[in-house]
Amino acid sequence: MHAYIIQGQQGMGKRSLASLLCAALLCPSHDAPCLECSTCRRILSGEHPDVHFFKGAKKNISVDEMRKLSERSIESSYEGGKRVFIINDAHSMTVPAQNCLLKTLEEPSGSAVFVLLSSSGGLLPTVRSRCRAISLTERSVEQITDQLRLLGYSSEVSATAAKISGGNIGKAIEAANGSMAGANAAQDLLKAADRGNLYEISALLAKNKDNIVPILENTQSLLGLRLREDPSSLITLVRIREVNDALERIKRNINYGLLSDKLARGLTTGEITWQR
């Protein structure tokens, strides 16, 4: 099989799973992917010369863009093995672009592998029929923890990544591969909120200003897990609202000091505000 579709909703970590698939395809180990050799490390860091990530220049991927990509796919690999072409938002390809890709899939180069990342059902049945589908669906914390352990991550890393993944194996892999600092900071943030320590929350937010978006996204995931365990928790609902509001304010470039002060107060006094 020389083509795959990784399908799942926006934010499901499809690109991380695609990197793992690339490692499985290119890793020279008998137990591929080993995640330790030079090949695996370069793939996971986005530095392997035979793994190409493609994103359209505009909203829709045009037939001209796909034609150029198809022409590249017949070139020889740099390291003598497979060449992998990852197409982001593959569902945004125009019909002519998909038909161009279809011709390439029907007459593939010996070393070319295509990985299509899709968040919707916009791909033609003829394209889908020539790809092996990998669907990202929500899994339990226990299932994701076990899967990460099988991939070689430690029990502690696996458990923490699984908790913040929201049932998303791709996001869990992202966390395990390098977002643990954000995950730990998110846990510290909620622990300080549970203690009602406004000063500690403010200090954490000030310390992590440059990394605040992934920390708040991890906090969202942890709060979502709490809400599933206790759907009637008003304080959890208020905290989710406050974190969501902070992320929106960051997008609007609101002064960080004002933003962090509001978030710190919301995380510690949100329950009182809600009850009023």
C-alpha positions in Angstrom: 0.0 0.0 0.0 1.6 3.3 -1.1 -1.1 5.8 0.2 -2.7 6.4 3.5 -5.5 8.7 4.8 -5.3 9.8 8.4 -8.7 11.2 9.2 -10.0 13.0 12.3 -11.4 16.3 13.6 -9.3 19.5 13.8 -6.7 19.3 16.5 -6.7 15.5 16.6 -2.9 15.4 16.2 -2.9 14.0 12.7 0.5 15.4 11.8 2.1 13.7 14.8 0.6 10.4 13.9 1.8 10.9 10.3 5.3 11.4 11.6 5.1 8.2 13.6 3.8 6.4 10.4 6.8 7.8 8.5 9.1 6.5 11.1 7.5 3.1 10.8 8.0 3.2 7.0 11.6 4.5 7.0 13.1 3.1 10.2 15.8 0.5 9.5 15.2 -1.4 12.7 13.5 -4.8 12.7 11.1 -3.4 15.3 10.2 -0.3 13.4 9.7 2.4 14.5 12.4 2.2 17.2 12.1 6.0 17.9 15.8 5.9 18.9 17.8 5.7 15.6 19.0 8.7 13.6 16.2 8.1 11.0 13.4 8.2 13.6 14.9 11.2 15.5 15.2 13.2 12.3 11.6 12.3 11.2 10.1 13.3 14.6 12.1 16.6 14.6 11.0 17.4 11.0 14.5 17.2 9.6 14.5 14.0 7.4 15.2 14.8 3.7 12.8 12.1 2.4 9.8 13.3 4.4 8.0 16.2 2.8 5.1 18.1 4.3 2.9 19.9 1.9 0.4 22.7 2.6 -1.5 24.6 0.0 -0.7 28.3 -0.6 -4.4 29.2 -0.5 -7.7 27.9 1.0 -8.0 25.2 -1.6 -5.1 23.1 -3.1 -5.0 23.7 -6.8 -4.4 21.3 -9.6 -1.2 23.1 -10.5 0.1 22.6 -6.9 -0.8 18.9 -7.1 0.8 18.5 -10.5 4.1 19.9 -9.2 3.9 17.7 -6.1 3.3 14.6 -8.3 6.3 15.5 -10.4 8.4 15.7 -7.3 7.2 12.3 -6.2 9.0 10.5 -9.1 12.4 11.9 -8.1 14.9 9.6 -6.4 15.1 9.5 -2.6 18.0 11.1 -0.8 18.9 8.1 1.3 17.9 5.3 -1.1 14.6 4.3 0.6 11.0 5.5 0.4 10.0 9.2 0.0 6.9 10.2 2.0 4.7 13.2 1.0 2.3 14.3 3.7 -0.6 16.5 2.4 -2.1 18.7 5.0 -5.9 19.4 4.8 -6.2 17.0 1.8 -9.9 17.5 1.8 -9.3 21.0 0.5 -8.0 19.8 -2.8 -10.1 20.8 -5.7 -11.7 18.1 -7.8 -9.1 18.6 -10.6 -6.3 18.4 -8.0 -7.7 15.2 -6.6 -8.0 13.7 -10.1 -4.3 14.6 -10.7 -3.4 12.9 -7.5 -5.5 9.9 -8.4 -3.5 9.4 -11.6 -0.3 9.4 -9.5 -1.8 6.9 -7.1 -2.7 4.7 -10.0 0.8 4.9 -11.5 3.0 5.4 -8.5 6.8 5.8 -8.4 8.4 2.8 -6.7 9.6 4.9 -3.7 6.8 7.4 -3.2 4.3 7.1 -0.4 1.4 9.6 0.1 -0.1 10.4 3.5 -3.3 12.5 3.3 -4.4 14.4 6.4 -8.1 15.0 6.4 -10.6 16.6 8.8 -13.8 16.0 6.7 -15.3 13.8 4.0 -14.3 16.0 1.1 -12.1 13.4 -0.7 -13.4 11.6 -3.8 -14.4 7.9 -3.4 -11.9 7.0 -6.1 -9.1 8.6 -4.1 -10.2 7.0 -0.9 -10.4 3.6 -2.5 -6.7 3.7 -3.2 -5.7 4.6 0.3 -5.5 2.7 3.6 -7.6 4.7 6.1 -6.5 5.4 9.7 -9.3 7.0 11.7 -8.6 8.9 14.9 -11.3 8.4 17.5 -11.6 9.1 21.1 -10.1 6.5 23.4 -10.0 6.0 27.2 -7.1 7.2 29.3 -6.2 3.6 30.0 -6.1 2.6 26.3 -3.9 5.6 25.4 -1.5 5.0 28.4 -1.1 1.4 27.3 -0.5 2.4 23.7 2.2 4.9 24.6 3.9 2.3 26.8 4.0 0.0 23.8 5.7 2.8 21.8 8.4 2.9 24.4 7.5 5.9 26.6 7.9 5.6 30.4 4.9 4.9 32.6 4.9 8.4 34.1 5.1 10.1 30.7 2.5 7.9 29.2 0.0 8.5 32.1 0.5 12.3 32.0 0.2 12.5 28.2 -2.9 10.3 28.2 -4.7 12.5 30.8 -4.3 15.7 28.7 -5.0 14.0 25.3 -8.8 14.3 25.5 -9.0 10.7 24.1 -6.8 11.7 21.1 -3.9 9.3 20.5 -2.3 11.9 18.1 -2.4 14.6 20.8 -1.0 12.1 23.3 2.0 11.4 21.1 2.6 15.2 20.7 2.6 15.5 24.5 4.9 12.6 25.0 7.3 13.8 22.3 7.9 17.3 23.8 5.0 19.0 25.4 5.5 17.6 28.9 6.7 20.9 30.2 3.3 22.4 29.2 1.5 19.5 30.7 3.3 19.7 34.0 2.7 23.5 34.2 -1.0 22.9 33.5 -1.2 20.5 36.4 0.6 23.0 38.7 -1.8 25.7 37.6 -4.8 23.6 38.6 -3.2 22.5 41.8 -2.7 26.2 42.8 -6.3 26.9 41.8 -7.5 24.1 43.9 -5.6 25.6 46.9 -7.1 29.0 46.1 -3.6 30.5 45.9 -3.9 33.6 43.8 -0.2 34.6 44.2 1.0 31.2 43.1 -1.2 31.2 40.0 0.0 34.7 39.1 3.6 33.7 39.5 3.1 30.6 37.3 1.4 32.7 34.6 4.2 35.3 34.7 6.9 32.6 34.5 5.4 30.8 31.6 4.4 33.8 29.4 6.3 32.6 26.4 4.7 29.2 26.5 1.3 30.1 27.7 -0.8 28.9 24.8 0.1 25.1 25.0 -0.2 25.4 28.8 -3.7 26.7 28.6 -4.6 24.1 26.0 -3.3 21.4 28.3 -5.3 23.0 31.1 -8.4 22.8 28.9 -7.9 19.1 28.4 -7.4 18.5 32.2 -10.5 20.4 33.0 -12.4 18.5 30.3 -11.4 15.3 32.0 -12.6 16.6 35.4 -15.9 17.6 33.8 -16.4 14.1 32.4 -15.8 12.7 35.9 -18.2 15.2 37.5 -20.5 16.9 35.0 -22.3 18.8 37.7 -19.1 20.7 38.9 -19.8 24.4 38.6 -16.3 25.4 39.5 -14.9 23.3 36.6 -17.4 24.9 34.2 -16.3 28.3 35.3 -12.6 27.5 35.0 -13.2 26.2 31.5 -14.9 29.4 30.6 -12.1 31.5 32.1 -9.4 29.5 30.2 -11.3 29.7 27.0 -11.7 33.5 27.5 -7.9 33.8 28.1 -7.1 32.0 24.9 -9.4 34.3 23.0 -7.8 37.3 24.5 -4.4 36.1 23.6 -5.5 35.9 19.9 -6.6 39.5 20.2 -3.2 40.6 21.6 -4.7 41.8 24.9 -2.1 43.1 27.4 -0.7 40.0 29.0 -0.6 41.5 32.5 -4.3 42.3 32.4 -5.1 38.9 30.9 -3.2 36.9 33.5 -4.7 39.0 36.4 -8.2 38.2 35.2 -7.4 34.5 34.7 -5.8 34.2 38.1 -8.9 35.7 39.8 -11.3 33.6 37.6 -9.5 30.4 38.5 -9.7 31.1 42.3 -12.9 33.0 42.7 -14.9 31.7 39.7 -17.3 29.6 41.9 -18.4 32.6 43.9 -18.9 34.6 40.7 -20.9 31.8 39.2 -23.2 31.5 42.2 -23.9 35.2 42.2 
